[in-house]
C-alpha cells in the first residue's frame, strides 16, 4: 500500500542481513510524473491510505525496530517512524483533549495556553521554512522571489487548517489499520493538462 517505504526497508534489510556493502542515494529531481489528488476527498483518502500503509510496513518489519543489527535504520529511523509518524495523530489528539480539559477546569491559564500555542506554531513554521530553505539551496526549484514569497504566505496558514485536515484523516486511519488492511480504494483521476 505504501510500496516506496517498504521497498527501502527491504533493501536495507537484505544488504544488512547478508553483510553486503551498499549505498542508497537520493535524487532530488523527479524521474517521472504522478498525478496529485485534485480535490479534498481524494487528498484525504490518499493521506488515510498512506497512514494505514505506514502501519502495515512498520508491523511487517517490526524486527528492525530498536534492533542494533540494523544500525541507524533500526535504532533511529524506525523508532522515528513509530513515534513521530505513526503514533503522532493519537498523541496530538490526546494533547488537544488535555489542553481543552485544562482550559475548561481553569488549570491552564489563558496566557500560558496562548504562549504554548504560539510556541508550537512558530516551531512548525520554522521547520517548514528550514525545509523550504534546504530545497531552495540544493535544488533551486523556486528561483523567483515571488515564488518563495507565495510559499512563505501559504506556510503561515498551514497550521490553522491543513494540519487539522491531515490530523483527522491520520487519526481515523490509525483505527482502520486492521479493518482496511491492504485496501487501496478508488483514486479519482482527472489527468494532466
LUMVOVEX-171902 format. One line per 3 residues: number of its first residue (from 1); their letters; for each residue x, y, z of C-alpha. Coordinates in steps of 0.25 Angstrom, whole numbers, plus 5000, padded with zeros to 4 digits. Layout:
NUM	A	X Y Z; ...
//
This chain:
1	XXX	5000 5000 5000; 5012 5009 5002; 5022 5002 4994
4	XXX	5033 5012 4994; 5036 5012 5009; 5034 4997 5009
7	XXX	5044 4995 4997; 5054 5004 5004; 5053 4996 5017
10	XXX	5054 4983 5010; 5067 4987 5002; 5073 4991 5015
13	XXX	5069 4978 5022; 5074 4970 5010; 5088 4976 5010
16	XXX	5090 4977 5025; 5085 4963 5027; 5096 4958 5017
19	XXX	5107 4968 5021; 5107 4973 5007; 5113 4987 5006
22	XXX	5103 4997 4999; 5099 5011 4997; 5085 5017 4994
25	XXX	5086 5031 4988; 5075 5042 4988; 5072 5048 4974
28	XXX	5064 5061 4977; 5059 5063 4963; 5047 5055 4959
31	XXX	5049 5044 4948; 5034 5042 4946; 5021 5050 4947
34	XXX	5010 5046 4957; 4996 5051 4958; 4993 5058 4971
37	XXX	4979 5058 4977; 4970 5068 4970; 4960 5070 4982
40	XXX	4959 5070 4997; 4953 5056 4997; 4964 5050 4989
43	XXX	4974 5056 4997; 4968 5051 5010; 4967 5037 5004
46	XXX	4982 5038 5000; 4986 5042 5013; 4978 5031 5020
49	XXX	4984 5021 5011; 4998 5026 5014; 4996 5025 5029
52	XXX	4990 5011 5028; 5001 5007 5019; 5011 5012 5028
55	XXX	5006 5004 5040; 5006 4992 5031; 5020 4994 5027
58	XXX	5024 4996 5042; 5017 4984 5046; 5023 4975 5035
61	XXX	5037 4980 5038; 5036 4981 5053; 5048 4972 5055
64	XXX	5056 4984 5050; 5051 4994 5061; 5061 4996 5072
67	XXX	5070 4985 5067; 5085 4989 5067; 5088 4979 5056
70	XXX	5081 4989 5046; 5089 5001 5051; 5083 5015 5049
73	XXX	5071 5009 5042; 5067 5001 5054; 5071 5010 5065
76	XXX	5067 5023 5059; 5059 5023 5047; 5049 5012 5051
79	XXX	5046 5018 5065; 5045 5031 5058; 5034 5026 5049
82	XXX	5027 5019 5060; 5027 5031 5069; 5027 5043 5060
85	XXX	5019 5038 5048; 5010 5026 5052; 5006 5030 5067
88	XXX	5007 5045 5066; 4992 5046 5062; 4988 5039 5075
91	XXX	4998 5048 5083; 4993 5060 5076; 4978 5057 5079
94	XXX	4981 5054 5093; 4989 5067 5094; 4977 5075 5089
97	XXX	4968 5068 5099; 4977 5071 5111; 4978 5085 5107
100	XXX	4963 5087 5106; 4961 5079 5119; 4972 5088 5126
103	XXX	4965 5101 5120; 4951 5097 5124; 4955 5094 5138
106	XXX	4964 5106 5139; 4976 5098 5141; 4984 5105 5130
109	XXX	4983 5120 5130; 4979 5126 5116; 4993 5133 5115
112	XXX	5000 5120 5117; 4991 5114 5106; 4993 5125 5097
115	XXX	5008 5125 5099; 5009 5110 5097; 5000 5111 5084
118	XXX	5009 5122 5079; 5022 5114 5082; 5017 5101 5075
121	XXX	5012 5110 5063; 5025 5117 5062; 5033 5104 5063
124	XXX	5025 5097 5052; 5027 5110 5043; 5042 5109 5046
127	XXX	5042 5094 5042; 5034 5097 5029; 5044 5109 5026
130	XXX	5056 5101 5028; 5051 5090 5019; 5048 5101 5008
133	XXX	5062 5107 5010; 5069 5094 5008; 5060 5092 4996
136	XXX	5064 5106 4991; 5079 5104 4993; 5080 5089 4988
139	XXX	5070 5088 4977; 5068 5103 4973; 5054 5100 4968
142	XXX	5048 5113 4973; 5057 5123 4968; 5048 5135 4967
145	XXX	5045 5144 4980; 5030 5144 4977; 5030 5128 4977
148	XXX	5037 5128 4990; 5028 5139 4996; 5016 5131 4992
151	XXX	5021 5119 4999; 5024 5127 5011; 5010 5133 5012
154	XXX	5003 5119 5010; 5012 5113 5020; 5007 5123 5030
157	XXX	4993 5118 5029; 4997 5103 5029; 4996 5101 5044
160	XXX	4982 5106 5045; 4974 5098 5034; 4983 5088 5026
163	XXX	4989 5081 5038; 4976 5079 5045; 4970 5072 5032
166	XXX	4982 5063 5031; 4981 5060 5046; 4967 5056 5045
169	XXX	4970 5046 5034; 4982 5040 5040; 4975 5039 5053
172	XXX	4963 5031 5046; 4974 5023 5038; 4980 5019 5051
175	XXX	4967 5011 5055; 4965 5006 5041; 4978 4999 5040
178	XXX	4972 4985 5043; 4959 4986 5036; 4965 4992 5023
181	XXX	4978 4984 5023; 4984 4985 5008; 4971 4992 5003
184	XXX	4975 5003 4993; 4961 5009 4990; 4958 5017 4978
187	XXX	4967 5028 4973; 4959 5039 4965; 4968 5043 4953
190	XXX	4966 5055 4945; 4978 5054 4936; 4989 5064 4932
193	X	4986 5077 4924
//
